Amino acid sequence: MRILLLASLALILFSCEDKQTSKQNETSVVKDSTSTQVPNAIESQEKIEKEFPVLSDANAMEFFLEYEKEHKEDKVRITTDFGTIDIKLYNKTKFHRANFIYLTKLKYFDGTQFYRVVENFIIQGGSSDDYNIAKRRRIIGKYLLPPDTKRGYTHKRGAVSMPSSEIENAYKLASPYQFFIVQRPGGADYLDKGYTVFGEVINGMDIVDKINKVETDEGEWPLQNVYIRKVEIID
């Protein structure tokens, strides 16, 4: 009985720890937040396993180098509980564009959340406390993307960028499953050297502003979940 009680307590603490992120100031961007719950099957699991390799740091860059040659899409629409946000992805940041298109086609983002909101700064999405998200990541693979910060793009208002991995690393390797949108008027150019801007909002900044105003807890997680219902490619 004692062992069962301790195991249950440990599980509760582990789940709570993952949902909460440490309070950050406006000069930093939160690290990757990974779900730890028991997953359900991803809709396209069999397709991924049959048609695509499990990605890792060893093969991801080579995979996206080839993938981006055949998949030139560069516009996506994010449907949220507050409305839609249209994003233009930059061709110059080809690995980050290809990664986002790849995950969009696999429907990875569907059902994730804008899980971190910092008022007058950013909204950050692509994760969730749903078990299913961890399952999706395991099927797709565990990998990081190198920074690509010398293309002339800045963290202006509406910029779409990629946060660093949860693993501390001097090279600012990016978490491929998440992204943040700069909401701050005037932008946040002090982030330019550390994080890769790979797109911008072309329609729906009013929706970004609405999401940025939601009430959050001390970990900057919205008190009412802000779901990304789907992400789809548009013309």
C-alpha positions in Angstrom: 0.0 0.0 0.0 2.8 2.3 0.9 4.6 1.6 -2.4 1.4 2.3 -4.4 0.9 5.6 -2.6 4.5 6.7 -3.2 4.2 5.8 -6.9 1.0 7.7 -7.3 2.5 10.8 -5.6 5.5 10.7 -7.9 3.3 10.5 -11.0 1.3 13.5 -9.9 4.5 15.6 -9.2 6.0 14.6 -12.5 3.0 15.7 -14.5 2.7 19.0 -12.7 6.4 19.7 -13.1 6.2 19.4 -16.9 3.2 21.7 -17.2 4.8 24.5 -15.3 7.6 26.5 -16.9 9.8 28.8 -14.8 8.9 32.5 -14.9 11.0 34.2 -17.6 11.7 37.9 -18.2 11.3 39.5 -21.5 14.9 39.1 -22.5 14.6 35.3 -22.8 12.5 32.7 -24.5 11.3 29.6 -22.8 12.9 26.3 -23.7 11.1 23.4 -25.3 8.2 21.9 -23.2 7.7 18.2 -23.8 4.6 16.3 -22.8 5.1 13.2 -20.6 1.7 11.6 -20.6 0.6 8.3 -22.0 -0.2 8.8 -25.7 -2.9 7.8 -28.1 -2.0 6.8 -31.7 -1.3 9.5 -34.2 -3.7 9.4 -37.2 -0.8 9.0 -39.7 1.3 6.6 -37.6 1.4 3.8 -40.2 2.1 6.3 -43.0 5.0 7.8 -41.1 6.5 4.4 -40.2 6.2 3.2 -43.8 7.2 6.3 -45.8 9.5 8.3 -43.5 12.5 7.5 -41.4 12.5 8.2 -37.6 14.4 11.4 -37.5 17.4 12.0 -35.2 20.3 14.4 -35.0 22.2 12.1 -37.3 19.8 12.2 -40.2 17.4 15.1 -39.8 19.4 17.7 -41.8 20.0 15.4 -44.7 16.3 14.5 -44.7 15.1 18.1 -44.8 17.7 19.0 -47.4 16.0 16.5 -49.7 12.4 17.2 -48.4 12.5 20.9 -49.1 13.4 20.3 -52.8 10.0 18.6 -53.3 7.9 20.5 -50.9 8.0 24.2 -51.7 4.9 25.3 -49.8 5.5 28.4 -47.8 2.1 29.5 -46.3 0.2 28.0 -43.5 -3.0 28.8 -41.6 -3.2 28.2 -37.8 -6.8 27.8 -36.6 -7.2 28.6 -33.0 -10.0 29.1 -30.5 -9.8 32.8 -31.1 -9.6 32.8 -34.9 -7.1 32.1 -37.7 -3.5 33.2 -38.1 -1.8 33.1 -41.5 1.9 32.7 -41.7 4.4 33.1 -44.5 7.5 30.9 -44.2 10.8 32.1 -45.5 12.6 30.1 -48.2 16.0 31.3 -47.1 15.6 29.4 -43.8 15.0 26.2 -45.8 15.5 23.7 -43.0 13.1 25.4 -40.6 10.6 26.0 -43.4 10.8 22.3 -44.5 10.5 21.2 -40.9 7.3 23.2 -40.3 5.8 22.0 -43.6 6.7 18.4 -42.8 5.1 18.6 -39.3 2.0 20.4 -40.8 1.5 17.6 -43.3 1.8 15.0 -40.6 -0.8 17.0 -38.6 1.5 17.1 -35.7 0.3 20.6 -34.6 -3.4 19.7 -34.6 -4.6 19.7 -31.0 -1.6 21.3 -29.5 -1.8 24.6 -27.6 -0.4 28.0 -27.2 0.9 26.9 -23.9 3.0 30.0 -23.0 1.9 33.6 -23.1 3.9 36.5 -22.0 1.9 39.8 -22.1 3.3 42.3 -24.5 6.1 39.9 -25.6 5.2 36.6 -27.3 2.8 33.7 -27.6 4.4 30.2 -27.9 2.8 27.1 -29.3 3.3 23.6 -30.4 3.1 21.7 -27.2 0.4 20.4 -24.8 -0.2 18.4 -21.6 -2.0 15.8 -23.7 -0.4 12.4 -23.8 -1.0 12.2 -27.5 1.7 14.8 -28.2 4.5 12.8 -26.7 3.4 9.9 -28.8 3.5 12.0 -32.0 7.0 13.2 -31.2 8.3 9.6 -30.5 6.9 8.5 -33.9 8.4 11.4 -35.8 11.7 11.4 -34.0 14.0 13.2 -31.6 16.1 15.9 -33.2 17.2 19.5 -33.0 17.7 22.1 -35.7 20.8 24.4 -35.9 20.3 28.1 -35.7 20.1 30.1 -39.0 20.3 33.7 -37.8 22.2 35.4 -40.6 19.5 35.7 -43.2 18.7 39.3 -42.3 15.4 38.5 -40.6 14.6 40.2 -37.3 12.3 39.5 -34.4 9.9 42.3 -35.5 6.3 42.3 -34.4 4.6 39.3 -36.1 7.9 37.4 -36.5 7.7 33.6 -36.2 10.7 32.1 -34.5 11.8 28.8 -32.9 12.7 28.4 -29.2 15.8 26.7 -28.0 15.9 23.1 -26.9 15.1 22.3 -23.2 18.7 20.9 -23.1 21.1 23.7 -22.3 23.4 24.2 -25.3 25.8 26.9 -26.3 24.8 26.8 -29.9 21.1 27.5 -29.4 19.9 24.4 -31.1 16.2 24.7 -31.7 13.3 22.6 -30.7 11.6 21.6 -34.0 8.2 21.0 -32.6 7.5 24.5 -31.2 7.4 28.1 -32.3 6.7 31.5 -31.0 5.2 34.6 -32.4 6.5 38.0 -31.4 3.5 40.2 -30.2 5.5 43.0 -28.7 5.0 46.4 -30.4 8.4 47.4 -31.8 9.6 43.8 -31.8 12.4 42.2 -29.8 15.5 42.5 -31.9 17.7 41.5 -29.0 16.6 37.9 -29.8 18.0 38.1 -33.3 21.4 36.4 -32.6 20.0 33.6 -30.5 16.8 32.4 -32.2 16.0 31.7 -35.9 13.2 33.8 -37.5 11.7 31.6 -40.2 8.5 33.3 -41.0 6.0 36.1 -40.3 2.3 36.6 -39.7 0.7 38.0 -42.8 -2.9 38.0 -41.5 -4.3 37.6 -38.0 -2.2 39.7 -35.8 -5.4 40.8 -34.1 -5.8 37.1 -33.1 -2.2 37.1 -31.8 -3.1 40.1 -29.7 -6.2 38.5 -28.3 -4.3 35.4 -27.3 -1.6 37.5 -25.7 -4.2 39.0 -23.4 -5.4 35.8 -21.8 -4.9 35.3 -18.1 -2.0 33.0 -17.2 -0.6 31.3 -14.1 2.8 31.9 -12.6 4.3 29.6 -15.2 2.9 31.7 -18.0 0.5 28.9 -19.0 -3.0 30.2 -19.9 -5.6 29.4 -17.2 -8.0 28.5 -20.0 -6.3 26.3 -22.6 -5.8 28.0 -26.0 -5.9 25.2 -28.5 -4.4 25.0 -32.0 -7.3 23.2 -33.6 -5.4 22.6 -36.9 -2.5 23.9 -39.0 -3.0 23.6 -42.8 -1.1 24.6 -45.9 -2.8 27.4 -47.9 -2.1 29.0 -51.3 
